[in-house]
Amino acid sequence: KVDPNRVYVWGIGEGARLALTAACAPGKPEFAAVGVVGQFDPEPGPTCQDRVPEGRAPEASWDRKVSETLWKFSSGHRLGA
């Protein structure tokens, strides 16, 4: 069973930009949190921390540590809380 209040979106590289775009879309928020992975200059946008909490992992690749970091950040957030 999926809890619709605990849906998170994470992305790496251009996927991080897409995750932010999806999470920051106009209208009712669809995600409880967004995770961004990558080393960016400048930081990817859009940003909408006033609507959706953002966690960032400044890593060049995705590994178990990144997954654990994002899960630790995301798991405490619920949509609408």
Contacts in CASP RR format, 6 or more apart in sequence:
PFRMAT RR
TARGET T0000
AUTHOR 0000-0000-0000
METHOD contacts of the structure
MODEL  1
KVDPNRVYVWGIGEGARLALTAACAPGKPEFAAVGVVGQFDPEPGPTCQD
RVPEGRAPEASWDRKVSETLWKFSSGHRLGA
4 79 0 8 1.000
5 32 0 8 1.000
5 78 0 8 1.000
5 79 0 8 1.000
5 80 0 8 1.000
5 81 0 8 1.000
6 32 0 8 1.000
6 75 0 8 1.000
6 77 0 8 1.000
6 78 0 8 1.000
6 79 0 8 1.000
7 30 0 8 1.000
7 31 0 8 1.000
7 32 0 8 1.000
7 79 0 8 1.000
8 31 0 8 1.000
8 32 0 8 1.000
8 33 0 8 1.000
8 34 0 8 1.000
8 35 0 8 1.000
8 70 0 8 1.000
8 74 0 8 1.000
8 77 0 8 1.000
9 19 0 8 1.000
9 22 0 8 1.000
9 23 0 8 1.000
9 31 0 8 1.000
9 33 0 8 1.000
9 34 0 8 1.000
9 35 0 8 1.000
10 19 0 8 1.000
10 34 0 8 1.000
10 35 0 8 1.000
10 36 0 8 1.000
10 37 0 8 1.000
10 70 0 8 1.000
10 74 0 8 1.000
11 18 0 8 1.000
11 19 0 8 1.000
11 35 0 8 1.000
11 36 0 8 1.000
11 37 0 8 1.000
12 37 0 8 1.000
12 38 0 8 1.000
12 61 0 8 1.000
12 62 0 8 1.000
13 37 0 8 1.000
13 38 0 8 1.000
13 40 0 8 1.000
13 44 0 8 1.000
16 35 0 8 1.000
16 36 0 8 1.000
16 37 0 8 1.000
16 38 0 8 1.000
16 40 0 8 1.000
16 44 0 8 1.000
17 44 0 8 1.000
17 45 0 8 1.000
19 34 0 8 1.000
19 35 0 8 1.000
19 36 0 8 1.000
20 34 0 8 1.000
20 36 0 8 1.000
20 44 0 8 1.000
20 45 0 8 1.000
20 46 0 8 1.000
20 47 0 8 1.000
20 48 0 8 1.000
20 54 0 8 1.000
21 45 0 8 1.000
21 46 0 8 1.000
22 30 0 8 1.000
22 31 0 8 1.000
22 34 0 8 1.000
23 29 0 8 1.000
23 30 0 8 1.000
23 31 0 8 1.000
23 34 0 8 1.000
23 48 0 8 1.000
23 51 0 8 1.000
23 52 0 8 1.000
23 54 0 8 1.000
24 45 0 8 1.000
24 46 0 8 1.000
24 47 0 8 1.000
24 48 0 8 1.000
24 51 0 8 1.000
24 52 0 8 1.000
29 51 0 8 1.000
29 52 0 8 1.000
29 79 0 8 1.000
29 80 0 8 1.000
30 79 0 8 1.000
31 52 0 8 1.000
31 79 0 8 1.000
32 52 0 8 1.000
32 53 0 8 1.000
32 74 0 8 1.000
32 77 0 8 1.000
32 78 0 8 1.000
32 79 0 8 1.000
32 80 0 8 1.000
32 81 0 8 1.000
33 52 0 8 1.000
33 53 0 8 1.000
33 54 0 8 1.000
33 55 0 8 1.000
33 73 0 8 1.000
33 74 0 8 1.000
33 76 0 8 1.000
33 77 0 8 1.000
34 52 0 8 1.000
34 53 0 8 1.000
34 54 0 8 1.000
34 55 0 8 1.000
35 54 0 8 1.000
35 55 0 8 1.000
35 56 0 8 1.000
35 57 0 8 1.000
35 70 0 8 1.000
35 73 0 8 1.000
35 74 0 8 1.000
36 44 0 8 1.000
36 54 0 8 1.000
36 55 0 8 1.000
36 56 0 8 1.000
36 57 0 8 1.000
37 56 0 8 1.000
37 57 0 8 1.000
37 59 0 8 1.000
37 62 0 8 1.000
37 66 0 8 1.000
37 70 0 8 1.000
38 56 0 8 1.000
38 57 0 8 1.000
38 58 0 8 1.000
38 59 0 8 1.000
38 60 0 8 1.000
39 58 0 8 1.000
39 59 0 8 1.000
39 60 0 8 1.000
47 54 0 8 1.000
48 54 0 8 1.000
53 73 0 8 1.000
53 77 0 8 1.000
55 70 0 8 1.000
55 73 0 8 1.000
55 74 0 8 1.000
57 66 0 8 1.000
57 69 0 8 1.000
57 70 0 8 1.000
59 65 0 8 1.000
59 66 0 8 1.000
END
